[in-house]
Amino acid sequence: DYGLYDHAMLRFKSGNKLGENFYVRQDGTRSFFFSREYLGGLFQQAGFETLVNEYVLRETVNKKEGLCVPRV
């Protein structure tokens, strides 16, 4: 779903943690936060060749609330 240490991951409380980097939202849907190494390993095991494996870093801005949060 997301890159490791995305703002969404950091907002989860410990009671929402199902496993390492794996969380459940209030509506029951789940989120997994991938490291580049973990994702690269999954693709390699499936027989794919990795050409580029990097995070896309962005910021989500909420002007009304004056928030700027990092996204991975």
N, C-alpha and C positions, 0 to 999 in steps of 0.2 A: 503493500500500500504506500509506504512512505520511506524516506531515508532515516537512518538511525539519528536520534536526537532532534528530530523535527519538533517544532513547538507543540504540535498535537500530542506527541509522546510525553513531553515534559509536563503537560497539564493533567495527565491521568493520575489518579490517586492509587495508592498501593492496593486497595481493595478491588481495583479493576484489572489487576495484572493476572493473566492466565499462565504465563510462562515467560521465558527470556525473550524480551522485545515483542511480546504478544499480549494484547489488551482487549477488553470488551467494553463497548460503549453502553450508555444507559439504555439504548433501544435494542440491545442484544447483538448488534452487528460487531464484528471483530476487526481489529487492526493489527497488522504486523509491520514492524519497522526493520528494514533490511540494512545491513552493513554492505559496503561494496564487496568485501571479501566473501561474505555469505552468498550474496546474489551471484557473484562470479563463479563460485563453486557449484551452485545449482545448475547454471548454464553449462559448465564444463562437464558435469556428470551426465547431462542430457545429450552430450555430443556436439554442442555448439562451440564455435571459436569466438572468443571475445576480442573484438576490435577496439572498442572504447567502453570503459566502465567507470563513470564518474558521476558525482552528485550534481544536480542542477540546484543551485542555491538561489532563493528568491526571498522577497519580503512581502508580507501581506499587510496592507495599510488600512486602518479603519480611522478615517479622518474625524468622524463624529465623536468617537471615544478617545481619539488621540493615541491610538496604539499602532505600533509597527513591530511585527513579529517575524522571526526568521523561519523560513520553510526550507525543507530539504527534500 
